[in-house]
Amino acid sequence: MNDVQLESKQLGMILKGTTTVGVVCNDGVIMATDTRATAGYFVAHKQAKKVFPIDNHVAMTIAGLVADCQAMHEILKANANLFRLERGTPMPVSAVARLAANILFYSRGAPLQMQAIVGGFDSTGPRMFALDPFGTVTEETCFSTGSGSPIAIGVLESDFKEGASTDEALPVVVRAVSSAMSRDIGTGDSFDVATVSKDGYREFSTEEKETLLKESV
């Protein structure tokens, strides 16, 4: 086993936690995450941010090594802003996902320890892409990452209906994250939820999240 493989194995032993969820609706994309940051059984932070806007029309969720995720977000945000300045039009969601995939692929010798969901609304409508640490990119309508993802996926596959509106799907997405928070030790404390539609990126307030949580029961 070489040094990179050993380091990756050691990181994999402690970097376990998080639940992120993304779904594509007929009028936009919903992204939700928990807020617990962990290293093994140690809770490193209770209000960690895991969903970020890249531009007003596209956002991402993160799972994995915080430094790698934050660096990726900054690279994507800078390139999306440059694209808009140079071309006078927003960067397509698929191009943002492809740029992230290329960065991950060319770093595979020493892989970035992260998974991401990139989603947004552009001229083609709402779209969402899932990325793994080695640069694989797939377009999805319903996806989850992190240690609580098996629980979240179970809720989504049972209750999420393709073609639903964001208003109809929001309680399902919140229920998926809250179910993972209840059953996965690496997921917990609180959650964030955001939508990206033709009106742009919108993150829900604490009061709105409390209402959604009650509606999801």
N, C-alpha and C positions, 0 to 999 in steps of 0.2 A: 504494500500500500504506500503510495507516494504522499508527500507532505500535503498536497492539495486535497487528496481523498481523505486523509486523516483529519485535516481541518474541517472539511465539509461534514464528516461523520460526527466530530465533536460538536460542531455548531448544531447539527440536526438533533443531538441529544438534548439540547437546552432550548432551542428555538421552536417551541411548540405552543400554540395558543391561537386565539383569534377566530372570529367568524365574520366573514364578509359575504354579502348577498347582492346579486344584481339581476334584474328582470327587465325585459323589453315589453312595453305596453303599446297600445295603438297611438298614443299621444305623447310618448316620452319614455325615458328610462328611469327606473328607481334603483338606488344604491343604498344599502344599509350595512352598518358594522357595529360590533360591540366596541367598548372603549378600554378593555383591560390589556395591558402589556405585561407579558410574563417572561421569565427565564426559568424553565423547569417549573418547580412548585412555588417559586418566588414571584409575587406580584410586584412588578417594577413600577407600574403607574396605573392609576385607576381611571384617568380621563385622557387616554391616548387618542390622538386624532388618526383616523384610518381611512377617511374619505376626503378627497381634495379636488377642487376645481383646477383644471389645466387651462381652460379658457372658459368663456361664458357659456359655450355650447358643448363642452366635453369635460368629463371628470374621471377620476380613477379611485379604486379602493386598493389598499395595500395589506399584505400579510407577509411576515418574515422578519428579516433583520432590519431594524428601524433605519439605520444609516443608509443601507442600500436603497430602501424604499424612498427615503427623502431625497437622495441624490437623483434617482430616476424621475421623481416628480419635478424637480427643478429643471432637469434637462428637457423634459417634455413641455413644461410650461414656457421655457425660453424659446424653444423652437416653434411652438404654436404662436407665440407673440411675433416672432420674426416672420413667419409665414403670412400672418395677417398684415403686417406692415409692408412687406415686399409685394404682395399680390392683391391686397385690398379685399381679401375674402377669407373666411375662417378655414382653418386646416381641416380637411375631412377626417371624420372619426377613424376611418380605416387607416389613414396615413399616420395618425397619432399612434395607433396600435402597432402598425408595421414598424415605425421608428423604435418603439419600445422593444419589439421583438428582435430587431436587428442589434440593438445594444446588448440584450441578453444573450443572443446567439454568439456574438463576437467576444463575449466575456466568459464563454463556457469553459475555458481552461481553468479559470478560477471563478466559478459561477456566482452571480449575485444571488444572495439567499432571499428570494422573494417570489411571491405570486401576485398577480394584479388582475383586476377587471377594469377595462377601459370602455366607457360608454358615453353616448351623447346623442345629439340631434343635429343633423346637417341637411343638405339638399336632398339626400336620399331617404330622409326620415330618421326614426330612432334606430340606433344600432349599438351592439355591445360585443366586446371581444375579451376572451380569457387568455392569459399568458402564464407560462410556467418558467422556472429559472433558466431553462436552456434555450428559450426563444421560440418555443412552439406557440402559435397563435391560432385560435379557432373562434369563429363567430358563433355566438350563443344567444338564446332567448331567455335562458334561465340558468343561473350558475351560482356556485358558492365555493369559497376557499377557506382554508384554515382548519384547525383541529375540530371545530364544531360543525364543519360542513356536512358530514353524513346526516346529522340531525336536521340541519336546515334544509338540505335537499329532500329529505323525507317529507317535510311539511310542504315544500314547494311543489313537489311532484303530485302530492295529494290534492292541494287546494288551488294552486296557481293555474289560471286558464289563459292560454295564449289568445291575444286579441283583446284582453281586458283593458280598461282604462286605468290610468294611474290611481284614480280615486278608489276604484274597485280592488286594485292589487295591493295598495298600501297596507291594509290590515294583515294580509297574508304574509307580506315581506316582514313586517314587524313581528308577527307570530313566529316566523321561521327563526329570526335572530333571538327572540326572547326564549324560545324553546331550547336553543343551543346554550344560552346563558344559564338556563335552569339545570342542564344535564352535562355540560362540558366544563371541566375545572379550569381550562385555559381561556374560557370565554366568560365575560361577566361585567359587573359594576353598573354599566349604563349602555346606551346605544345611540348612534347617530343615524339619521336618514335624510337623504337628499333626492331631488328629482332633477332631470335635465329634459327640457321640452323646447318647443319653438320659442318660448318666452325666456329661455336661458336656465342657468343653474340656480337652484333654490334649496337651501338647507333649512330644515324644520327647527323651530324653537323648542325650548324645554316644555312649554305648556302644550304645544301641538303634539309633541312626542308622548306626553302623558295621556292625551286624548286618544291618540292612535293605539296606545298600549291597552287602554280600556276597551276600545272597539275590536281589538284583535282576539280578545278572550272568547 
